[in-house]
């Protein structure tokens, strides 16, 4: 028997779409200013920050597309709908961030050996403007970062870019005040490390969802104990729990019923899982007490 969440438009999607559109407009506008500023100042840190903003723009655009796809209704060939489009977008965004960090590190290492002249004054002005734009983007996106992994990946793009702007700003100060040209590539390396840190968590969680791992906030043993705590349940086996998409957890299990368990047993199990763990999509097979235990597959031949 199956109790499940039917497809519907999530109210948060409309607001998240507006958040992403506003942040995308700001990012594209200032990215061009950073490219010009990097060319005028000959700053790798500023060019790295502009490259990060370019990846931000791509990430935001991809996130917008993913929200649109996730809102499409299920089809005969995609019966769960397109919720995992958002997970794929988050995975792609994380991979782009890692690739960008590698490019920045390679160029920074080359520049440490032979530091290039950098105009600290131009670097300061452009980096300060970039930081302001990123802070506005953070304020716009922060309210929706818990709604979906997709939006959180976009938020991390902007947040790590803000940290990159801080590094570029500090590099500009060091160059302008002390003439330390080596600070520029070092700041670029710090930016690259920050990018890797922000990308790794998104990649790990995205892969976990795609591999149908147990969601991080759920514990299988606690789920089993909760189900066994429902009056009329004497056994639970073949218990599986996974995520269809962000905020959409699913559970399937076989439940052995006690004699006279009652016709509402399935509903009581579902209500316990919904109330205690927030799981709405459950597929539960109720077995009579006389049914033999299922055979377990052996680990090897």
Residue pairs with C-beta under 8 A, 6 or more apart in sequence:
1 266
1 283
1 284
1 285
1 286
2 282
2 283
2 284
3 266
3 267
3 270
3 281
3 282
3 283
3 284
4 280
4 281
4 282
4 283
5 248
5 280
5 281
7 73
7 74
7 81
9 71
10 71
10 147
12 144
12 147
12 148
13 67
13 70
13 71
15 143
15 144
16 67
16 144
16 147
16 148
16 151
17 64
17 67
17 68
19 140
19 141
19 143
19 144
19 151
20 60
20 63
20 64
20 67
20 141
20 151
20 154
21 64
22 140
23 60
23 137
23 140
23 141
23 154
23 158
24 57
24 60
24 61
24 64
26 133
26 136
26 137
27 53
27 56
27 57
27 60
27 133
27 137
27 158
28 57
29 133
30 53
30 129
30 130
30 133
31 50
31 53
31 54
31 56
31 57
33 126
33 129
33 130
34 46
34 47
34 49
34 50
34 53
34 126
34 130
35 47
35 50
37 43
37 46
37 50
37 122
37 123
37 125
37 126
38 44
38 46
38 47
38 49
38 50
38 126
40 119
40 122
41 118
41 119
41 120
41 121
41 122
41 123
41 126
42 116
42 117
42 118
42 119
43 118
43 119
43 122
43 123
43 168
43 171
43 172
43 184
44 107
44 108
44 111
44 116
44 118
44 184
44 185
44 188
45 123
45 127
45 164
45 167
45 168
45 171
45 184
45 185
45 187
45 188
45 191
46 123
46 126
46 127
46 168
48 104
48 107
48 108
48 164
48 168
48 188
48 191
48 192
49 127
49 130
49 161
49 164
49 165
49 168
49 191
51 100
51 103
51 104
52 100
52 157
52 160
52 161
52 164
52 191
52 195
53 130
53 161
55 93
55 96
55 97
55 100
55 157
56 137
56 154
56 157
56 158
56 161
58 93
58 96
59 93
59 96
59 97
59 153
59 154
59 157
60 154
60 157
62 89
62 92
62 93
63 86
63 89
63 93
63 150
63 151
63 153
63 154
65 85
65 89
66 85
66 86
66 88
66 89
66 90
66 150
67 86
67 148
67 150
69 82
69 85
69 86
70 81
70 82
70 83
70 85
70 86
70 150
70 245
71 82
72 81
72 82
73 81
74 80
74 81
80 244
83 244
83 245
83 246
83 248
84 209
84 210
84 244
84 245
86 148
86 149
86 150
86 245
86 246
87 149
87 150
87 206
87 209
87 210
87 245
87 246
88 206
88 210
89 150
89 153
90 149
90 150
90 152
90 153
90 202
90 205
90 206
91 202
91 203
91 206
91 207
91 210
93 153
93 154
93 157
93 199
93 202
94 153
94 199
94 200
94 202
94 203
94 206
95 199
95 203
97 157
97 160
97 195
97 196
97 198
97 199
97 202
98 195
98 196
98 199
98 200
98 203
100 192
100 195
101 192
101 193
101 195
101 196
101 199
102 192
104 188
104 189
104 191
104 192
104 195
105 188
105 189
105 192
107 185
107 188
108 185
108 186
108 188
108 189
108 192
109 185
109 189
111 184
111 185
111 188
112 182
112 185
112 186
115 181
115 182
115 184
115 185
116 181
116 184
117 181
118 171
118 175
118 181
118 184
119 175
120 171
120 172
120 173
120 174
120 175
120 176
120 177
121 172
121 176
123 168
123 171
123 172
123 175
123 176
123 184
124 169
124 172
124 173
124 176
126 168
127 165
127 168
127 169
127 171
127 172
128 165
128 169
130 161
130 165
130 168
131 162
131 165
131 166
131 169
134 158
134 159
134 161
134 162
134 165
135 162
137 158
137 162
138 155
138 158
138 159
138 162
141 151
141 154
141 155
141 158
142 155
144 151
144 155
145 151
145 152
145 155
146 152
147 246
147 247
148 245
148 246
148 247
149 202
149 205
149 206
149 209
149 246
150 246
152 202
153 202
153 206
156 198
156 199
156 201
156 202
157 198
159 198
160 194
160 195
160 197
160 198
163 191
163 194
164 191
164 194
164 195
167 187
167 188
167 190
167 191
167 194
168 187
168 191
170 183
170 187
171 183
171 184
171 186
171 187
174 180
174 183
175 181
175 183
175 184
205 216
208 216
209 242
209 243
209 245
212 242
212 243
213 242
214 220
214 241
214 242
215 241
215 242
215 243
215 249
218 241
218 249
218 277
218 279
220 239
220 241
222 277
223 239
223 241
223 251
223 273
223 277
224 236
224 239
226 272
226 273
226 276
226 277
227 233
227 236
227 239
227 253
227 255
227 269
227 272
227 273
228 234
228 235
228 236
229 272
230 265
230 268
230 269
230 272
231 261
231 268
232 257
232 258
232 260
232 261
232 262
232 265
232 268
233 255
233 256
233 257
233 258
233 261
233 265
233 269
234 256
234 257
234 258
234 289
235 255
235 256
236 253
236 254
236 255
236 256
237 253
237 254
237 256
237 293
237 294
238 252
238 253
238 254
238 294
239 251
239 252
239 253
239 254
240 251
240 252
240 253
241 249
241 250
241 251
241 252
241 279
242 249
242 250
243 249
243 250
244 250
244 281
248 281
249 277
249 278
249 279
249 280
249 281
250 279
250 281
250 282
250 283
251 273
251 279
251 281
251 282
251 283
251 284
252 282
252 283
252 284
253 282
253 283
253 284
253 285
254 284
254 285
254 287
254 294
255 265
255 269
255 284
255 285
255 286
255 287
256 287
256 288
256 289
256 291
257 265
257 286
257 287
257 288
257 289
258 289
259 289
261 286
265 286
266 284
266 286
269 282
269 284
270 282
270 284
273 279
273 282
274 280
